[in-house]
Amino acid sequence: KAGVTQTPRYLIKTRGQQVTLSCSPISGHRSVSWYQQTPGQGLQFLFEYFSETQRNKGNFPGRFSGRQFSNSRSEMNVSTLELGDSALYLCASSSGQHSRYSGANVLTFGAGSRLTVL
Amino acid sequence: GESVGLHLPTLSVQEGDNSIINCAYSNSASDYFIWYKQESGKGPQFIIDIRSNMDKRQGQRVTVLLNKTVKHLSLQIAATQPGDSAVYFCAEKPPGAGGTSYGKLTFGQGTILTVHP
């Protein structure tokens, strides 16, 4: 069973540009979440999509946006890039099934897209 | 201004020792807690989770303990192996996210575990 696939794995942009990152979830998973990971702030939640609808949004400016397609694939976009947007962007998918013991919905993460803004 | 990187706690152990990684969580109303492991160049990998109404749960070579009185979570790894070397994160599901909000978690800063052969 294929895992979560994120593309591209690495990319370099300059300030002011925009970027689109792609995430293909595990087959059958309908929930996709995005996280930003930086040395300064750690892992921070960006947003979550379920069945093409945004369910939750983190505390990020409007330059960060996303969407989900009918096949559950998701994209996130960052416009007007700033130096501080340099980060590892992680996508995680889940089935929506809760753990028998905790109620947790297990997230499976991709390897991430490492964005460098110059 | 210049951002300051997180100074992650570190834990160094010898192969075969038991490891204990600690985490202080922030919200006493969180529904459940999860431990993730992140190896270099990879995304976080699920290890084990525990519901807020439990105080202990065991998995294969791992045990998670939850102390709600002091808002403390720990991960115990038995017979630690070099392959366990990674950054370990605790995460909590914040309240109010709703039953249909599956993916919003609040992560701790992480602990670097190094296992020496």
Chai-1 contact restraints between the chains, C-beta under 6 A:
chainA,res_idxA,chainB,res_idxB,connection_type,confidence,min_distance_angstrom,max_distance_angstrom,comment,restraint_id
A,S31,B,Y102,contact,1.0,0.0,6.0,A-B,restraint_1
A,S31,B,G103,contact,1.0,0.0,6.0,A-B,restraint_2
A,S33,B,G103,contact,1.0,0.0,6.0,A-B,restraint_3
A,P39,B,G5,contact,1.0,0.0,6.0,A-B,restraint_4
A,G40,B,S3,contact,1.0,0.0,6.0,A-B,restraint_5
A,G40,B,G5,contact,1.0,0.0,6.0,A-B,restraint_6
A,G42,B,L6,contact,1.0,0.0,6.0,A-B,restraint_7
A,G42,B,F107,contact,1.0,0.0,6.0,A-B,restraint_8
A,G42,B,Q109,contact,1.0,0.0,6.0,A-B,restraint_9
A,L43,B,F107,contact,1.0,0.0,6.0,A-B,restraint_10
A,F45,B,K104,contact,1.0,0.0,6.0,A-B,restraint_11
A,E48,B,G103,contact,1.0,0.0,6.0,A-B,restraint_12
A,E48,B,K104,contact,1.0,0.0,6.0,A-B,restraint_13
A,R55,B,S101,contact,1.0,0.0,6.0,A-B,restraint_14
A,N56,B,S101,contact,1.0,0.0,6.0,A-B,restraint_15
A,N56,B,K104,contact,1.0,0.0,6.0,A-B,restraint_16
A,L90,B,G43,contact,1.0,0.0,6.0,A-B,restraint_17
A,S94,B,Y102,contact,1.0,0.0,6.0,A-B,restraint_18
A,G96,B,Y102,contact,1.0,0.0,6.0,A-B,restraint_19
A,S99,B,D49,contact,1.0,0.0,6.0,A-B,restraint_20
A,S102,B,Y32,contact,1.0,0.0,6.0,A-B,restraint_21
A,S102,B,D49,contact,1.0,0.0,6.0,A-B,restraint_22
A,S102,B,I50,contact,1.0,0.0,6.0,A-B,restraint_23
A,S102,B,R51,contact,1.0,0.0,6.0,A-B,restraint_24
A,G103,B,Y32,contact,1.0,0.0,6.0,A-B,restraint_25
A,G103,B,R51,contact,1.0,0.0,6.0,A-B,restraint_26
A,A104,B,Y32,contact,1.0,0.0,6.0,A-B,restraint_27
A,A104,B,I34,contact,1.0,0.0,6.0,A-B,restraint_28
A,A104,B,D49,contact,1.0,0.0,6.0,A-B,restraint_29
A,N105,B,Y102,contact,1.0,0.0,6.0,A-B,restraint_30
A,V106,B,F46,contact,1.0,0.0,6.0,A-B,restraint_31
A,F109,B,G43,contact,1.0,0.0,6.0,A-B,restraint_32
A,F109,B,P44,contact,1.0,0.0,6.0,A-B,restraint_33
A,G110,B,G43,contact,1.0,0.0,6.0,A-B,restraint_34
A,A111,B,K42,contact,1.0,0.0,6.0,A-B,restraint_35
A,A111,B,G43,contact,1.0,0.0,6.0,A-B,restraint_36
A,G112,B,G43,contact,1.0,0.0,6.0,A-B,restraint_37
